[in-house]
Structures are given as structure tokens and as C-alpha cells.
């Protein structure tokens, strides 16, 4: 690491130009290639997956994305001549647009069921030639624009569906701008130097910007969800600014000790830079743990987020040293430069609130530790009511056309029309046909069913499907119960004596199958991620207690964060106020991504906190002193880093995207709890109570473990002074040194 830092400092112009070239090249390539994101929740081998395959083979014309145009009149009915003429012409124009395969309206053929009982609401089905991820934005926007043009006095026209949802205008880059602005303010308050506060942001932006464009290219090679770039940016800005913050802090410490700019930069990368690489590696390991789930949807998210972390770490240990060499002593504030010039170099000793807090935790470990446990347990209680499912357009903001179309359909036709179930089967012989013809009667008598369409047979007669409209919304628990009832009770009885094998598909069935697969593999995933992380800590700190406490703390942080997510998004405490739509279930992939990201992020704080304690333990063998010194010297930088990360994460609530907002609040809550409750309160309290047992390792294991060093140990700050510091000054300063506070 030292050699890399020296090269970057010596060839700083080349380093900066290489990064700018990489950023510009990848961005240009991404713009030329375009995006190819796909929200494919399909899981091979599930019943809903089989249903989709059967439907696609038997009815190829149904393979494209299906959206709806909904209109509502406040005066008269939708059957009035002027309304019918207006909407018939509009639907005809939509049918002629590029990318549209067909349009089925309420005014012709058997479309009467598309008019509500009160005659005030009607809808048409627009079928595209391709699935939503393959539909161009211009094609979808043309449909929206043509339909919206029909609206006027007394006639409201709204659109819903996946393709239409992609046209909803995002709120620009407000979230990123707000997050970066808050981070800049925190950095300036921490450093007192404008130049030093801007470098972590510049470094993170270059790394994240390169990764953002790279994720767009990645979508052409594998399945990548459309929220992956935003998630990558959210994670990258948080960790990128934090990693740069840690390195700049060590660099400033070196300058205060009298080192030259080049030596301070090299020392910062050789010490803290190694810890940054280790912390980044743990984040990547946790993210790549999602690959063991073998779900293409999550594979792309894992690789995209990992790419972002890798590039931010690379920028922190290469680009940042080059930029630090450019600003020179201006990494220190003017007051710090004057003090250095007037009084000479000296150690930076922990003082103030950090020192007092460290001493307080040492004096009251039982009381403070109990308060921390109680707070975490209270926040984690809502997690017990966690319900996984996928939100639909009923959770969109009230002003969006998709949300208004959803509400109009629900009011006019019942909530189930927004997510009908599709029953598909192969047909072999007259007995199967007879059973299918009788099935619709059975289904209509099934609790939870609102209506059933007649059976539709494929041209060859070997495949058939029928549509079941529930009497509850797609994301409702009642609809999930109906899916289970159909699969376990109703359909098996109807299939007796026939060769029928009716598969239940549709929105809710697909979401439930996806969630079931996730939940089934979650224990293996969590065990693997936590096991690998604990193994790394075991090797790094040569202790059984440190990794076990880290694993327990990570689980506690995740549980408490999920409690907050459940309260906000599932119970609806403030979700409408935040512009995130009504309450709904928690996305099934959230636990997986949350565990990956949070485990990686919390490992950062664990590494930076415990590595300083471990250094002091190796030097003195005094556990109380090691914990006190480690907490006092690292708590300020950890808290500053946490405030930055929380600000960045919370800013993404402004994105207007429910999934991204869910990640933002979950990650912000977890980081806040981890930094301010767990790492700076519960962990040191437990370490004080456990004493020397913190560092115990069986002899046989000690001999077999490889030896690695996260961060080379440094001597006491007082011992690092230069020779011109007088003994009297040293004695006075040691009286204020937190190292010597009696426990």
C-alpha cells in the first residue's frame, strides 16, 4: 500500500487523468449502449413460473406487457355519445402506435365487463409487442401522451401498468444533491478546511459516477434490476465518502505530527488505507453472498453494488492521495496551520466529549449496556409482524397517473381487478374440457373470488387459461390466502379423474413464489455471510469474542432497522407524509440486500473501532485501557462518518421511489443504531464487562491461524513527538491524556 501511495503522489497528474479518462470513457460507452434493466421476479421451477411458460407457448400474442387506460366521468356516464366517441378515437390512435400489438376496449365485442356497474368508469387493455423491460421509453410515452390528450372537462383519463410506470418522471437528482450537500457541511465542521472537506466528496463522486455508468453496461450482460444503479449510488456515496474521511483524518494527523505532505499521505494510505481495503472487501463479500441464492434478479444487484464498492475503494487509495498532494498543508484549517507554525508538531490527543464518554462507559458498563439492549429490543419488536410481498402501483404517490388509475379501477370494479390471477393448464381430451367448463362455477363459489372469465382455449386446443379476479388487492394478505387455497384445496379437487394440472400464475402468485424462495434460502444466506465475516475478524484480531460480538451486533442492527421499516412502510406511520404512498408489504428481496449491505457497513465501524483497541491491547495487555483508548480515539471519526452516511441514505427518500426510499430509511436507521448505540455504547460496555476474555483464543487455534495485519500498530501519540518537545510539556499533556484516566 505504501508503494502504491508513493506512486500516486509522485505521478499525481497521471493518476487524476487516468481516473477522469475512465469516468469519461465508461460514461460515453454507457450512453451509447443505453440501459437494459429488467425487473424479472420470475424464479425457475415455481408454479407461477410454469404458468407463465405455458401461457407464452399456448398464447404467444399474450406475451407482451399489458397496461390499462382508465377513464372516469363525473357528469353522465362513459356510455354517453361524446365520451364514447372521444375514447374510441383515442383507442384507435393508440392501436396504431409503434410497439402496440392490440387494444381491447369496452365499446366493441364482449367488452361490456370493462364498464363499471355505475357506468362512470371504464378501461381498455393495451397489449404491447414486448415485455416492459424491452419497450422503449418513447413508445410507452407515446401511449401516455395520446391517452392523456383525451382528458378534459368532466373526463379524467389515467394509465396504469408496468410500461406506463417506467414513464413516471423521476425527481431528477435531488436526493444525490441533498445527500452530498449535507455530507459537505459535516466534513467542513469536522475538518475546518474547505479543501479537505471537498476531497472525500470528489473522490466518492468519481468512483460512484464510473460505477453508475458501468452498471448500465452490466445490464447488457446479465439481469440487472432498474433500481440497482440507484442502490449502488446510495451505497457508493455512503461508503465512498466515509472511506475517504478515514484516510483524510489520518493524513491530517500526520501533518500535525510534523510529517511532510508526501509522507503523511503515504502513511495514511499504508495504515488506514489498508483498513479501508479490508472493510471494502468485507462489504463485497457480504454483497456477493447473494449469489448463493441463485436468483438472477439478485445476482445483478449483488454484482452492481459490489462494482460500486470496488471502484470507491480504488478511488480512495489512488485518486485521493493524488488530490491530497495537490492541496498540501491546506488539508489543515488556517488555525491548525498557525498552531503548527507557532508551536511546532505535536500529538493529537483525544479530549472533550469523546474522552468523557469513553470514561463514562468504563464507569457504568452494566447500566449503559442494559439501556442499549432495551432500546434495540424495543425498536426490533415490529419485526415480528414483518410481511413480505411486493408493493404495486397502489403504493405509488397520490399524484402519479399509475396510482390514480389503480384507485379508479379499485373503486369502479373492485381492488382485485388490479391484479387478476391466471389459471393455465394443458388440455388432453374431452374429460379435461368438461372439467374445465365446470371449473368456473366452482371458482365463483370460492371465498375470496370476485369474478371468473370463461375458459379460453389455444388454437390447437391443447392449452387453456381462465382469469380469476380476487375481491382484494394484489398485495393484500387475503389475496395470498386465496392463491394458497386454490393451490391446495380447490384445484386438486377439480383435477381428480382428469389429466389436468392447473397452474396458478399472476401478479400475486409470482410475488408469493418469489418471497417463498427467498425466505427458504435466507437462513443459509445469513449464516454464510455472518460466518465469512466472523472468520475474517477471527483471523484479523485473533480472538473468539470479537467476531462473536460482531455477529450478534449485526443481527441486532438488522432486526431494529427492520422494525423501523415495518412501522413506516407496512404500518404506514408517516409513509404518506413522506410522499411514499400508502402502507403495503415489505419487498421480499429487502432482507437479503439489507443483510448484505448492513453487515458490510457495520464491519467498517467494527474494524476501525476494534483495531485501535487491539493495538492498545497488544502494547499494554490492559483491557480496560485498551477499550477506553480505542473508543476515545475512534468515536469522533466513527460518529462523523455515521452522520455523513445517514444523511446520504435519508436523502434518497426524496427520490420518490418507494423501493429506494425503503432502502434509504432502513440503511440510515441501521447505521444510526450501529454507530451511536451498538459500536460506541454496547460493544465497549460488553468489552469492559468481559475483560481479558475479549482477547482469548485457544492455543491450538492460535497456532493454525494465518497472521494478517489490518493496520500496522502505532506507538502512543505521546511517544511520537519530535525531539524538540520539552519534558514539562509532555508531562502536562499526559495529565490530559485519556490513556491515563483511572478506570
N, C-alpha and C positions, 0 to 999 in steps of 0.2 A: 504493500500500500504506500509506503514512503517513497519508493522509486516512482510509482505512478503519479503521486502528488508532485514530486520534483519535476517530472517531465511536463506535467500540465502547467506548472508555474513557469518553467523555463520556456515553453512553447505556448504561451497563453493565447497568442493571436491565432495560431493554427487550431488550438482546441476550440476556441469560440467559433471560428469559421466552420470547422467540421460539424459542430452541433447545429449551426444555422443552415448548413447545407443539407444535413439530414432532415431537419424540420421542414425546409422548403421542398426538398425532393419528395418526401413521403406525402406531404400535403398536396403537392401537384399531382402525384400519382393517384391519390385518393379522389381528388376532384375529377380527374379524367376517367377513372374506372367507375365512379358512382358507388352508391351503397347497395348492399344486397342482404339486408337484415331479414330475419324470419322468426316469427313467434310461433314455432311449431311445438305445441304441447303434447303432440302425439307420442305415445310410448308403445313401441312394437310389442305385440303379444297380449295387449289388453283387449277387453271386449269392445270398447269403443273404437279402438284401432282396427279391429276386424270389421266392424260395421262400416267404417269409412272406406275400407278397401273394397268391400262387397258393393257398396253404393257406387263407387267410382267405376268399377268394372261393369256393373249392370246398367248404369245410367250415366254415361260419360258426359252428357250435357249438363249434369248437376255438379260437375267437378269444380266449377269456378266459384269465386266468392259471391255470396248472396247478401245484398243490402236492401234496405227498405226506404221508400219515400212515403212519408206520412203527412196527411193534410187534415186540418180541422177548421170547421167554420163556426163562427159564433152567431151568425144570423142565418136562419133557414137550415137546410141540410146539404150534404155533399151530393145529393141526387138532383139538386136544383140545376136547371139547364146551363146557367152561366158557369157554375162551378165545374160541372161535368165537361163542358166544352173546353174550359181553360186547362183542366188537368189531363184530359185526353190528348190534347195537342202537346202538352208538356211531356207526357209519357212517350208519345210518338217521337218527339225530338230526342229524348234520352235513348230510345232504342236504336237510333241511327248514329249515336256517338261511337268513336273508336273504343274498342275494348269491351263493349257491352254485347253480351250474347242474346239476351232476351229480356223483355219486361212483361210482367203479368199484372194487370190492373183489375179493379173491381167492376168496371163498366162493360165487360165483354165476357162471353162464355160462362164459366161456372165461378166467376169471381165475386159473387154476391156475399160470400162469407167474409170478404175483406172490408165490409162496411159495418160499422158498429150498430148495436141494437137501437141506439137513439138517433142514428143517421147523421151524426155530427162529425164523425171521424172515419177516415178510410185510409187504406195504404196499398201500395203496389210493391211488388218484389222485382228488384233489378239484379239479374244474374250476369256477372262478368265472365269473360272467357278464361280468366286465370284466377289463381288464388291471390289473396290480398297482398302477400309479400312480393308477388310478381307484377302487380298492377302499378303502372307509372303514376306518379303524383299528378301529372297533368290530366290523365284520363279520369281519375277519381274527382279531381277538382272541377272538371267539365260537367260531370253529372251533378255535383253540388250546385254549381253556378246555374245550370239550366233549371233545376228544380226550384231553387230559391227565387228565381225570376218570376215564378208564377204567383208568389205570395202578394198579398195586397190587403185592402180594406176588408176586414172580416174573414180573410182566408190566411191561415197560418200553415206554412209548409216547412217541415223539418226532415232530416235524414238520419238514419242510423245504420250501423253495420261496421265491419272491420275496416274495409277500404275507406269508408267515409271518415272513420275515426282518425285515419292517418292524415287527413287534410286539416284537422283542427290545428289552428295556428298556435305554435308554442310561444311561450312568453320570452322569446329571444334568449339572451344570455344574462338575464337579470340575476339569476341565482349565483352564477360564477362571479359576476362583478361584485355583488354584495359580499360574498364569502372572501374574496381576495382583498376587498377594501377593509373589512374588519380585521383580517389577518395582518394587513399592513399597519393598522393602528396599534394592535397588540405588540407587534415586533418593534415598532418605534418606541413604545412605552418601555419595553424590556431593554432595548439597546441604547436609546437616546441618540442614535445615529441614523440619519435618513439613508445613507448609503448601505449600511449594514442591514437595515430593515428591508430594503428593496431586493437585495441579493437572493434570499431564500425564495421570494415570490418569483423573481425572474427565472431562477433555476427550475422551480416546480412547473412554471408555465411552459418552458421549452420542453421539458420531459413529457409533461401531460399532453401538450399540443401535438408532439410527434406521435405519441401513443394513440391519441384520438383519431388521427388520420390513418394510422396503421390498423386500427380496429375496423375501419371501413373497408380496407383491403382484405382483412381477415375474413370478412363476411362472404367473400367470393370463394373461399377455400373450405369453409365449414359453416355449420348452422350457428349464427350469432343473433341473439335477441336484440330487438330495436332499442332496449334500454341499456344494453351493455356499454355503449360509448359514454352515456351519462353516468352510469355506475362507475366506470373506470375513471372518469374525470373527478367524480366525487371522492373516490379513494385516493387517486393520484395527487390531487391538490392537498388533501389532508396529510398524507404521509410525506409527500414531497417537501412541503413547507416545514414539517416537523423535522425531517432528517437534516435539511439544510440548517435549521435552527440549532440543532445539537452541534453540528460542525462549526458554525459561526461562533457559538458560545465558547467552544474550546479554543478556537483561533483567537478570540478576544482575550481569553485568559492567558494565552501565550504572550500576546503583546504586552499585557500588564506585567508579566514576569520579566520583560526586557528582551524577549526574543525578537529577531528581525522578522519582517513580514514573510519572507520566504520560509524561514524556519518555523514560524508559528503556523503557517498554512500546512507545511509538511507534517508537523507534529499533530495537528488537528485531524488530518486525514488518516495518519498512521495509527491514531488512537481511537478517537470517536468514529472515524470513517470505517474502521473495522467493525465497530458495534453496529453501525448503520447497515453495512453489508449483511451482517448476521441477522439483524432484525428484519431486513427486507427478505432474506432467504426464508425466514420463518413465515412471513406473510405469504410468500409464493407457495411454500409447502402446504400451508393451510388452504390456499385457494385451489391448488391443483389436486387437493384431496377430493374435490368434487368429481374428478374423473373416475373414481372408483364406483360412482353411482351408475355409470354407463348410460347416461341420458344425453343425447345430442344437444338438447336445449341448454343444459347446464355446462356441457363441455366448452361451448363457445364463450359463455360468460366467464368461466374459470380462466381460460387462456387469455381472453381480452383483459381481464383485471390483472392477471399476472404480468402481461406485457407492459401494462402501465406502471406497475410497481418496479419492474426491472429497469425501465427507462428512467424513472425518477431517481432510483438508487444510483444508476450510472451517471446521471447528471450531477448528483450531489457529490460524488467522489472525483469527478473530472472537470465539469464545467465550473462548479462552484470554486474550487481552488484557483482556477484561472481568473475568475472575476474578483476574488479576494486579493489577488496580487495586483490587480488594476487599481483598486481603491486604496491600497496601502494602509497607513495608520488611520484613515478615516473610518475604519471599522469601529473605532472607539469614538465616543462622543467628545465634543470640544472640552468639556470639563475633565473627562478622563485623560485626554491628551495633555491638558495643562498640568494635572496632578502628576502624570508620569514625567513630564519635563521638570517640574519643581522638586519632586520628592524622590524621583528615581523608581525603578521597578520594585515590585513587592508582591506578595501572595494575595490572592483573592479569597478571603476567609468568609464562610457563611455567617451571617448575622441577621438581626432583625427578626421578622416573623418566622422565617424558616427555622432559625435556631431555637426560638422559643417553642414552636410547635413540636420540634423533634424532642426537646426536653420534656414537654408535657406528655407526649405519647409514652416516653420512657417511665414517667412517674405514675401514669394511670392507664396501663395497658388493658386491664380487665374491664374497666368502666367504658373506655372508648371503644374497645373491641366489641363489647356487648351492644353498644349503641349502633355500631356499623352493621352488625349482623341483623339487628331488629329492623333497621331501615331497608336493607336489601330484601329481607323476608317479606316485609310489608309491600314493597313495590313488585315483588315477584308473584304475589297472590293472584292477580288477574290472569296469569299464565295458565292457571288450572282450567280456565274456561276457553282456552285457545281453540278456535275452529278454523281449520284450513279449508280454503276454497279459493276460487278466482273471482275477483270483482268483475262486474260487467259495466256496460255503459250507464247503468242506473247509478253508478258511483261517480260519474263524471260531474264536473262543476255545473251548477244550475244553468248558467248562461250558454253552455255548449249546445249545438244542434243535436248531437247524439243523445244527450241527456233529455232534451225536450221531446225528441222523437220517442225515446224509451217511455217517458211518462205519459205521452198521448196514447201510445199503444196499450199501456197498462190500464189507463182509465177507460179506454173505449172497448178493449177486448179482454181484459184480464191480464195479470202480470206474466202468466205463463207463455203468452204469445211471443215474448221477447227471447225465449229460449226453448223451443219445442224439442221433444225427444224424437229420434228417428229409429224405428224398428226395422231391421233389414234381415232377410233370410234367403237362402237358396230354396227353390221350389222343385219338387220331383214328384209329379203325378197328381191325380185328381184328389187323393186324400189330403195332400198338403194344401191344395187350393181350397178345399171345403173347410179345413181347419182355419185357414187364414180369413176366409169370408166370415167365419163365426167369431174370429178373434176381436173384431172391432166392437161387437156387442159386449164381450167380456171386459174389454178395456174401459168402456164407458161406465161400467158399474164399479170400476176400481176406485177406491178412495184416493183423492188427490188428482184425478184426471178431470180436466175441464171439457175437452172435446177430442175426437179422433177423426182423422180423414179416412176415406175409403182406401182399400188396398190398391196400389199401383204396381202393375207388372211390367217387366222389361220387354223389349221387342221379342226376344226369344222365349219369354215366359219362364226362364229358369231362375230369375231373381225378382223379388218383390219387396216393397217397403210401404210403410204407413207412418203417419206422423201423429204423435200424441202430444197434446198441449196440456201441460200441468195447470193447476189452479193457483200456483205460487210462482214466485220469481225464480229465475235460473240460479241465483246464488243462495236461495233460501234453503234452510235445513230440511224443510218439508219436501222440496223437490229432490234432494239427495235421498231422502227416505223412500220417495216414490220409485226412484231408479233401483234401489235395493229391493223393494217389494216386487217390482216387475221381474227382476232377475232371479229372485229366489223363490217366489210363490206363484205369481200369475202365469208367466210364460212357461215354466216347467210343466204346469198342469195342462196348458193348451197344447204342448208339444207331444203329449203322450199318444202313442199309437201312430205317430207320423215320423217322417224323416226330417222334420223342421228343426232348425237350430237358430232361433231368433236372437239376433244380437242387438243390444240397446246402445245407440250412439246419440250424438247431440252434444250441445254445449256442456250441460251439467254432468252428463255421463263421462265425457272426456276429462273434465276438470277433476272429477272424483277419482277416476282411474289414475290420473297423474299424481294426485295427492296421496293415494294409497301406495303407489310405488315409492314415492319419496319417504313416507313415514316408515314403510317396511325396511328401507335401507338406511334410515337415519342413525340407528344405534351403531351400525358398522362404521358409518362415516364419522360420527362424533368420536368413537373410540379410536379410529385410525388417526384422525387429526390431533387429538389430545395426546395420544400415545407418542406420535412422532415429535410433537413439541416438547413433551416431558423428557424424551430421550435426548434431545438437543441440550436442554437445560441440565440434565444429569451429567453429560459429558463436559459442559462448559463450567459448571460450578462444583462438580464432584461432591454431590450431596443428594440424599434421597428426599429430604424435607423440602428443599427449594422447588423442585419440579412438581411434587405432590400439591404443595400450596398453590402453585401457579395454575395447575389444572382445576383445582377447586374454585379459585378466584374467577377463572374464565367462565366456568359453568354458572357461577353466581351472577356475574355481569350479564351474561346472555339471558338468564331467567328474569332478572329485574328489567332488562331492556324490553323483553317480550311483554312483560306486564304493562309497561307504558304503551307499547304498540297496540296491545289489545284494548286498553282503555280508550285510546284516541281513535283507532280505526275500526275496531269491532264493536265497541260500545258507543262510539260516536261522540266522545267527550271532546268537543271543540273541532271536529273534523270539518263541519260546515263553516265554522268561523274562519278556519284556515283556508277555505276555498278548495277543500279536497273532496267535496261531495258527501253523500250520506254514508252512514255506517255500513259495513259489509265484512265479509270474511277476510282472513289473512292469506296472502298469496302462498301457495304450497311450497314454492321454491325459496321463500324468505328464510325459513330456519336454516337451510343448507348454506345459503350465501352469508347469512348473518354469522353463523358459527365460524365459517372460514375467515371472514374479514375481521370479526371481533377477536378471534383467537390470535390472528396475526398482529393486530394493532395492540392488543393488551400485552403481547410478548415484548413489544418495543419498550413499554414502560417497565416491565419486569426486568428486562436486560439492563436498561440504564440505571435502574434503582439498585438491583441486587449486585451488579458488577462492582459498583463503588463499595457496597458493604463487604463484598467478598475480598476486595483489595485490602480493605482495612483489617479484616479478619486474618488474612494471611500475614499481615505485618505485625499485628499485636496479639492475636489469639483471644481478644476480649470481645465477646458477642455484644454486650450492651454498648460498648464504644463503637463497634462496627455498625450496628443498626442506627445509632444516634448520628454518627458522622455521615453515613450513607444517605439517610433521609434528609438531613440538614443541607447537604451539598447538592442533592439532585431534585429536591421537591420543587424548587422555584422553576427550574427549566422544564420539569415534567408538567407542572401546572400551566406554564406559559404555552407549552406545546398542546396541552389538552384544550385550553381556551381557543387556540387557533383552529384545532381540528373540529371542535364543537361548533364554532362559528361557520366554518366551511360547510359542515354537514347540515346545520339548520338552515343555511341559506338556500339549500336545494328544495326546501319546502315551497319556495317561490316558483319552482319550475312549472307548477300546475299539473304535473303528472303524479297520479296517486301512488304508483309503484315507487318512483324515485323519492317522493316525499316520505313514503313508508321507510325506505332505506335511510333517508336523512335523519328522521326522528329517532329511529332505532339505533343508528350508529352514534348519534350525538348523545343520546341517553346513556348508552353503554360506556362511551368514552368518559363522560362526566362521572358516572358512578365508579368506573375503574380508576380514574386518576385521583378524584377527590375523596372517595370513600374507601376503596379497596387498597390501592397502592400506597397512599400516604397516611392511611389510618389502620385498616385491618391487618394488612401484611406486616408492617413494623410492630404492631401490637402483638400479633402472634409470635413474631420472631423474638420479641423480648420475653414472652412467656415460655417459649421453648428453650431458650438459652443455647448452650453449645450443641444441643441436639439438632439444631438447624443444619449444621455442617457435618453431620455424621454420615459415614459411608463404610459399609463392610470392607474389611481388608481384602478379601478375595476379589471383590468388585473393583476396588481401587487399583489393584494390580493389572486388571484386564482392560480398563477403560483407556482409550487414547487420550492424549493430552493436547488440548487446544486452548488458546487464549483469545477471548473476545476482545479485550482491551488491555494492552500492556500496563502493568501497575505503575503508579506514580508515587513518589515519596510524598511525605507530608508537605503541604504548601509552605509551612514554615521552614522546612529544610531546603526548599527550592530557591530561597532568596539568594541574591548575589552577595558577594563578599563585603560590599560597602554598607550593608545594613548593620547597625550597631547592636550590641548585645542588649542594651537597655530598651531599645525599640522592640526587639524581638520579645523580651520578657513582658513588656506592656501589652503587646498584641496577643501573646499567648493567653493572657488573662481574659481576653475577649473571645478566645477560640472555643467553638462549640465542642471541639475534641476533648477539652479538659473540664467540661461541665460535669460535676459529680452526679451520678445517677440517682 
